[in-house]
Amino acid sequence: MVARAVPIAAGILRALEAAPALLAGVRRGIEKESLRVDARGDLAMTPHPVGLGSPLTHPNITTDFSEAQLELITGVHPTPESVIAQLDEIHRYVYPSLGDELLWTSSMPCELPADDVIPVGRYGSSNVGQSKTVYRIGLGNRYGRSMQTISGIHYNFSVDATFWQAYADAIGARLSDDFRTQSYFALIRNFRRFSWLLIYLFGASPALCRSFAEERGHALQPLGAATLHLPGATALRMGGLGYQSDAQRSLHISYNSLDQYTRSMQQALTQPYPDYARIGIKVDGRYRQLNDTLLQIENEFYGTIRPKQLVNEGERPIVALRRRGVEYVEVRCLDLNPFLPVGIDPVAIRFLDAFLLYCLLADSPADSERESALMTANQLSIVERGREPGLTLARSNGVVARNDWAEEILEGCRPIAALLDRAHGGDAYVASWEEQRRKVFEPELTPSARVLRMLQSEHLEFAELALAQSIAAKGYFEEHRLRPPVQERYAEEAAASKAEQTRIEAADQVDFDTYLQGYLRLG
């Protein structure tokens, strides 16, 4: 089959070729999750380190599901190098506060204690802090706490106003918030079609601790006494053992427009779900979940990408989207690369930029329930058998070989990578594109293959390999400490975050029951 790229909107490539500097307007940020573990590689049972400030209010350092699951957040950056530099800087501040503990460098968790012992995140006594904890208690009651300890990297992507004006002019549209929002939804639809390629290229979780899957149905194969795997797997985090549920499989969230998206999401946020009703909401004076609807809040929906808008204090994400449209998208299908100190590098980011711009600019037909089912099936095939020779995937017009479809997508990304190089200078974007293309035809170059190769050649268990990489990462950051003025700045931010949490707690005017009733109202 001859590779054929999905067509890009008429005129836009010509506009970019005439003014490649427009692509310097790409903006990106990273949210990186990691478990804290002790020196043996067991989940840390200690509270959030005091030196890291308040997880409720710190702009760069918080927790995700568990008290032991750090989430490190960068600001918005103009280059791949600058976003990695800040992520590296945050790590340098964090490590001295960990004492003998480590950050687990793999997406799949370490050996875990009993499910009900895994500590959920704590955010203080304020109403907003309590709601964050109750939400996590609800996740644990619905899906189990161990599933929530899976970690990953979220990549936030947007383009600036100058780009949007040029794009609108090139396709004969009027620039407006609605145009920007519709364009981001077009990006999302294409991303969902093509994101299997990112899982193949960057997946790094082909194996896991046997204990993680012991009480779950699975078809994994043993690899050592305490490790399970699949020979062709790429990212088990994104499959049936990861962020999946029978309840959410019943959902079809439409990305054809902001209205369709918010209406389908609102149904999930207001529709009681029998299994969750049986859990109860507040029993014997203790909250077991925020509510008994299919989704407690918007963030419970486990999509590979989300439309996002900055929220004001007390504002729901769905309300912010309705009021102001889409500001950026959040990519959620990236594993931590255990061989990199911060889990991701500029090479991966450059390809993500080209890939996401291709998703934005290429023709993007409306989605459907049937196509969503095909996307889900393709994702599972790549997760479990992605490196398998001769693998085929499903499209609406029939079956296609993995490599043929990958070439089509890559062909569409290639001219964008070249334009990004013209915008930034050098040839790093095309070099990244070439590196990803080699992985398509040489699966042994993928991170998932490298993980399995090390497990097999060095006769390691998954936990032994992950612990060794976590120790190596700690050593790297111990050798590359922050300069005193930067260390002092982060310490000041930590202190300020604690003061802000105290202010929020003192400002509450109503009890938690009343607050929660108001917050959950979507009107």
C-alpha angles and dihedrals in degrees: 000000000000112000111248122187121222103254120262120227112281116270099004096103090050090051091050093046089054092049110018090166086080087077090062082077093077110119127196142178135181135221111192125190124201134166120236110230134180124245091276093053096254121136111275112246094192123109122258106294111265093223091062094066128224116339087206096062112012109116095214109024125051139128130258120206100329132047083234095052112089121202115200116198129195128201123245114290139194097216139034090239095055095049091050090047092057093044088051090049093052090051090052089056094045101051099064088055092056098069108195093349126106137209110244106236098203129081094225111071133253122251104306133211122236111310096249091051095059103106118236120218118278122207106175135264101301119112092248091047093050091049091056091052095045089050089056092047086053092051089052093050092047103042107008125262096255092065089055092059091071108113136204148153124271116204117204115204135185141146127227132250094263091058092047092053092050091046093050091048092049094056096036096250132137113246112240140134088265091054091050092048094048090049092052090051089052088053090050093051091052092043091056089051095048105028092098084079092060090050089052095046100042105022110126104169108086092137139036145178112290089228091063092063101033096104096036130082110251145148097219121141126228119255106180126336098297104025134085126192147151117237095229098032122131110177116004086177088074096049140071093303092052134054098339133115139174089236094056093044086066090061126094108191109191120218096186093108141348089258094052092044095050093043093051091044092048090054089056090047094052104032113098114230116213097220091052093044087059090058090060127221106239114010124177090350095306126106116235095181139346093257140331099255122122089261120027091204136348095270091064091074106099103214126154089234135019135200107233140196126179109258128221121226109294093004122132117232092237090052092049090052092050092049101042108011127227118334099176142340128248117217110208108176101084122115123213108260101229092203094062123074094230097028097250137047139203091263092064092043092054091055091046089054093051092043094050093047088051089052089050098047102037123090108276117197121201117277127237140190090257093053091046088057090052091050091052092049092048092050092052091048091053093044094052104026106013097132094042112124114251095014114169130202133202128250129174090258096048144283122330133187114252093236094048093052091044090054091052092053093044091050088057092049096048100078090045090053089052091050091049088055090053090050095049102026126243129050103274096118094054090044089055090048090052091049092053091047090055089055090058092059096031106044091178087075093064120103091241091057090048091053093051092044091055093045091052102037095045095037092235132157115233091251091051093053094045092048092050091052091046091053090049091052091050089051091052093054093043087058093046105049125172120264110256095252091053091045089052092050092054091047089054091051090051091051091047091052091055091050090050092052089052090050092051092049092051093048097059110119102180137045120263096257091056093044092051093049090055096043095051092052108106099192 
